[in-house]
Structure formats: C-alpha cells, structure tokens
Amino acid sequence: MRGRSGSPRTTIVMGSFTVLAVAAAFLGGSPFSAAADTTDGDFSGETLEVMIPLAEGGGTDTWARFIGQELAPRVTGGPGFSPVNEPGGEGITGSNQFARTAPDNGTHLLVSTATNVVPWVLGRGEVNYDFAEMTPVVVNGTGGAIYARTAADVETVEDLVHRDEPLTFGGISATGLDLTTLVAFDVLGVQQRSIFGFEGRGPVNLALQRGEVDLDYQTTSAWEAAVGPLLRDETAVPLVSFGQLDENGEVVRDENFPDLPTVGEAYEILYGEPPSGPAWEAYTSLLGITYTYQKGLWVPGETPEGAAESLRHAAEDLSHDEDFTARAAEALGGYPLEADSDVRERVAEAYSIDPSVRGYITSLLGDSYDVSLG
C-alpha cells in the first residue's frame, strides 16, 4: 500500500456556536413534547419531531423535510411532522441535544449526514452522541467522483502519481466530507497539496475553472450542472468515482458513474494488485458512512421494537412507492431509500469503526494536514 501523499499545511477553524430552532407542526404537537405510549407501534395523536442538526435551506434540511412529510402519513396512526433545526458546531450541537433530551418512544428522530457522522468517527471530544447506540429507521445514499483540470496535464488516473509538481486540491474542511477524498488520495498515492476554507463545492469548481486548483470532487446530484459543461468543453476530465458498498461490504461501481473506475479499481490500474492495509480499511469504512449510507433517520437505541418497526415499515412502504420514487428523484439524487428488514444489520456493520481506523485517520490528519483533533 502506498503511503502518505502530499504535505499540505492547513488549519481548521471551528465555526462559532449558533442556535436556531424552527418548528413546523402538522396535527398539533410541540418540539420535544412529553413522552408517549407507542410501544404497540400506534402513533395516533402523536407528532414525529425530527432533529435536523443543520441550518434551514441546505441539502440535508431539504432531504429531511421531504422525507419526513412523506413518511409521517404512512406511519400507523398518522402522526404529524415537526422539523426542528438546531445548527451549530458542524452538526454536533443539535446531535448532542438529541442524545441528551430525546425520549426513546419513537416520536423523536435524528437526521444523520456526513457533517455529524464524521466528527463521531473521529472521536472528537465535543461529540456526546453515538450512532452505534441508535437504531436506523431509513437510510439513503449518494455518490460522487473526482475530476481534474486538463490544463494541469491530467488525462487519466496514471497522471495523479509520479509528478514533478503536486496537484492542488480545493477543500472545505479536512474533518468533513472532504475526509473521504483525502483518504482516497492516500490510498492511491496522489501527489497533491490541499487548500481548505472554501465555502462549498461550487466555489471550488469556480477556482478550478480559474486554474487556482487542479483537483475537485462533486456529488451525484450536482455533477451534471457543475462538472458536465467542463467535460464537454474538455477543460476537465473525470478520473475516479468513490463507488458504493454492496450488501457484502465490497466496493462496487456506482451505477451513476458506470464508466469510471472506483478507487479500488484505480489502485489496481496504478499498482497491479488490489488495495489493502490501513488506508484501504479506512476508505471502505468512510465510504459506507459518508456515501453509501450518507443520510438517515435514527431513533434512540432504547426505542421499543414495536415503535421502531412501525417507523421502518412505513419507510419501507415509501421506498416501494413508484409515484414517490419519481417525485423524489432530485431530492434523493437517484439513490433508493433503504428500509428493508436487514437495513439495521447492514448499517450497523458499515458504522462499526475499528479503533485502528480512527488511529489511522487521526495520524493522517496530523501528519499530512497539520490538523489536531485534541
């Protein structure tokens, strides 16, 4: 396995603490109301209060509100729906509040996304929630791919290594969704230096067009709009997709990027053998929690089986609704909702982070990016 690539020097500055709560309830109910008896799976007269640990208007907020409004009427008893936004601390503030105050009766659900999952993976001290102790009701994935500026003398994955000068990657934060890409770079031995602090992938895309950065990645939902024009005028070239985890936990091609090699396939192209070792183990772990099962709705682990199953069955019913699937194409990015009877086991396995993986990631961030998690 190839070792550390690049030697960027950057500092991560945590955002200031902000709290904003917005509740929009249907059929009554108030945020974090008194406990209810839902042990039999009947939510009559109740409200599903969904904690969204990010600000209104973003992709995760849009996803949560869309899913919640569709899900609630299908749950036994037809509960109302109340989204509660608690932004701050990179998703940690609201997630901590959920872990501290949410009753375990199925009426309160937490939204997961890479923003609040990665800090948990990293074992950051501010994190007081634990996805290993929660139960997923429904999960939804996304995908993505890495592309490069052709003017940087990049045409294929082979051009990522053995370079006279490193390529420049534009990032937002080394401890956010970018982390999966950074580990992919380490797996492949990409010669790159990273610049963090961009406000989003849109600004990174513009910086690449201006020649200020050479490497970028984009998620599936924004790929055509952001990257498509650059590919058509040949100012950029697609290189590798992140792939997806199959039911056996193996990395397979993403159906939305059928012609692009996965990170594992790219490694074989470069080095003539399948990837292995700590970097690859970390990559497959991060792929599951940041892409294959990126977003989800969770209930506390002590939620009665009847209540949790009622929610899951409603989500499973929703996942099989062809009309919903058609309407949800944009919101879900073309990836299915997963709420079958085996979803808990699959997600639990994907979210089982070995201490050695955390150790590798901590070392990578400290040694290659000057990022301390202490």
N, C-alpha and C positions, 0 to 999 in steps of 0.2 A: 504494500500500500504506500502511495506517495505521501510525503509529509506535508508540513505547512507551506502554503504558498503565500507570496507577497509579504510585505512587512509594513502594513498601514499603521498610522498613528492617529488616533482619534479619541475624543472624549464624549461620553454620553451624559447629557444633562437631563435630569428628570424634570418633567413638567410640573408646574405648580398645582397645588391641591385646589380643585374646584368641585362644587357640588350643585347639581341641578336636578330637580325631581319633577317629572311631569306625569300625571296620571290621567288616562282617558278611559273611563269605565263604561261598560255596557251592562245593562241589567243590574245596576247598583254595585255596591261593594266599595271599599276604600283600600288604598295600598297598605299591605301588611296588617290586615284585619285579624280579628280573633280566630282561634283555631276552629276547624270544622270537622264533623264526623264524616269522612269519606272512605272509611275502611272497606265498605262494600263496593266502592267504585262509582257510587252515585254522587254527582256534583250538583244536584238540584239546589238552586238558590245561592250557589257559590260564585266566586269570580276567580279566574286564573290570573294571578298577578305575576307578570314576567319582568324580572330584573334585567335591564339592559345596561351593562356597566360602561357604556359609551354615550356620547352626545347624540342628540336627535339629528336626523338627516343623513347620517353616513350609511355605508353599505350594510353594516351589521344591524343598525337600527331599522332600516328598511326591511331587511330579511325577517327580523323578529316580529315586527308589526304585521307583515304579510302572513307569515306562518301562524301567528297567534290568532289573528282574526279568522283564518280559515279553520284552525284546529278547534277552537272553543265550541262552536256549534255542534261538532261531531262527538264531543265527549258526552257520556251518559249524564243526563240531567241538564244539558245545555247551559253550562256556566257562562258568565260574562267574561270579558277580557280587559285587563288593565295593564298597559305597558308602563313601566317605571324606569326612567333614565337616571342613572347615578354615575356621571362621568368623573374622571379624575384618576391620577396615579396610574396611567396606562392600563385602565380597566381593573386595577386592583381594588380601588376604593369601593365600588359597588359590589364586587365579588366578595370582599371581606364582609360587607354589611349583610349580604345574603347568608353567608356561612354563620354569622353571629345571631341573626334575628329571624330567619325564615322558619316557620313551623313545618314539621315533617308530616303533612297531611295531603300533599299533592296539589294544594292550591297555589303554591309559590314555586316558580321555576326560574332558573338562572340560564342566561344565554352565554354560551361559550364561543369564543373565536380566538384566532391566533394571538390577539392582543392580550387576553387574560390567561391564555393557556401557557404561552412561552415563559412568562415570569414564574409560573408554578413549576414548569420543567426545570428552570434554572435554580429553583430553590431559594429565590430571593427572600430576604428576611421580612419584607413587608407583607408577604403573602400568608394569609391565615385561612385560606380555603384549600380544599384538597379534592381534586376530581376523582381520585382513587376511592374516595369515600362517598361519592354521589352516584346516582343512577341516571343514565341517559334515557330520555324518552324518544327522541328522534335526532338524527344527525344528517348533515348534508355536506358534501364535499365541494371542492373546486379544484382547478388545475392551473398550470402556468408553464411558462417556458422562458429560457434565457436567449437573448438575441444580442447582436453586436453591430457596431458601426463598421461598414465595409471599408471606409477610408482609413481605418486602423489596421489594415492588412489582415482582416479576418474573413475567411470564407467557409471554413469547416472547423470541427472541434479540434483538429490537429494544430490549428493556429493559436490555440489557447495556451500551449506549452512551448518550451524551448524558444523563447523570445529574447531578443536583445534588450527590449524595454518592456516593463509590465504594462498591462492594460489597466484602465481606470474604471472602477465600478462606482456607480452612483447609488447611495443608500439612504434610508430614512433613519434607522436605528439598528445597531448590531444586536440588540436584545428584543427585537420584534420579529415580524415575518421575514425580514432580511436574513435572519439566522439560518434558515434552511438553505438559502442560496450560498451563504458563506461556508457552510459545511459541504455543500456540493462542490464549491471551488476547491476545498481542501481535499476531498475525495479525488478529484480529477487532477490536482496539482496545477491548477490555473495560476499563471503568473499575473497577479493583479494587486493593485493598491485601492483601498476603498475611501471614498469621501462620504461622510454621513451628515445628516442635518437637513436634507431635502424635505419639503413638506408633504410629499406624496409621490406616487409613481408618475403622475402627469408632469411635474417639474423635472423629474429625472429624464423622462422621454424628450422633453424640450432641450435639456442640456446635452443629450446625445445628438440631437439634430444640429446643435450648435458646435459640436465637436469638443465639448468640455468633458464628456465622459465617453467611454468606449463600450461598456457593458451595462446591460439593464435586464430586468425580467418583468413580465407582466402576467397578470392572472387572466384566466379564460374570458371572463365577462367583458374585459376591456381590450382584449387582444386585437380584434379586428379594427376597432376605432383608433387605437393608439399606435399599433405596430403595422397593421395592414398596409397603409399608404407608403410606409418606409420600405416595406418588402417589395411593393410593386414598382417603386422607382429605383430600387436596388441600392438605396443608401444604407440599408441594414439587411442582416441575414439571420434567420433563425438557426439556432445551434443545437439545443438540447431541451427536452421537456423534463419536468420534475417526475412525471409518471404518476401512477396510482398504486396503492396496495390492493392486492386481490384478497379473496376470502382466506387464503393461506398465509397472508402477510408478506407475499412476494411482490417486488416492484414490477409492474407491467406497464405497457404503453397506455397512455391516456387517449381515449377514443376521440377527443377533441384535437389531438395533435398526432394523428396516426402515422405521419411520415417523419416524425422527429425521434431520434434515439432517446431513450431515458438516460439518466445519469449513469446507471449501471452499464447500459449498452455503450455509452460513450467511453466509459473506463475500459471496456474490452477493446474498443477501437484503438484507444491510445496505447494500451499496455498488453494486449493479447491474452488476458485472463480475467475472470470475474473479480469484482471488487470484494474485499474482506477487511477485517480489522476494525479498530475503534471508530475511525471516521465513518465507515460504511454503516456500522451499527447505529451510530448517532444519526446518520442521514435517514435510514429507514424509520427510526423512531420519530424523528421530526416530521417526516413526510406524512405519517399517519395522523398526527395531531394538528398539523398546520395546513394540510391539503385534503387528504382523503376523508378525514372527519373534521373538517375545519370548524364548522358551525354546528351548534346543537342546543337542545333544551334539556336541562337536568333538574332533577328533584333531589332533595336531601336523601342520603343513603338509608335513613330510618323510616322513609315513607312506606306505609303499609302496601303490601303486594297488590291488594285489590285496587287501590288508588293509582299506583304506578302503572299497572296493567291496563286500567281503563284509559289512561292517557296514551299509552303506547298503542293500544288497539285503534284509538281514534286517529293517531298519526299514521298507522299502517293503512287504515281505510283511506285516508287522504292521499297517501302515496300511490294508491291504485286508481285514483280518480283521473280519468283521461282529460276531462274538462279542466280540472285543477292543473294538471301537468302542462297543458297547453298555455294556460294563463300564467303559469309560474316559470316559464322558460327563461325569461330575463332575470327574474329575482333569484332563481336557483342556479343560473349560469349553465344550464344544460345537464346538471348532475342530479341524480334522483335523491329523493328523501329516503332514508333508511330507517325503518322502524319495525322490522320483522322480529320474530321471536328469538333470533340469535344475535341481534344487534348489541345487546349488553355485553355478551362474551367477546365479540369482535372488538368493540371499543375498549373494553377493559384490557384486552391484550395489547392493543395499539397504544394505550395510555400508561402501560406499565413501563416506567422509565427506570432502567437499571442504574444504580449509583455510579457505575463505571462510565455510563453515557454522560451523566451530569458532570462527572470529573473531566471527561474529555472536552466537553463544551466549555466548561469554566477555564480550562487550560488554553483552549484555542482562543477564546476571547481575551484572556490576559496576555498571552504570549504574542499573538498576531495583531491584536486590535487595541491593546492598552485599555481594556475595559475590565474594571474590577466590579464584582458583584457584592463585595463586602460593604 
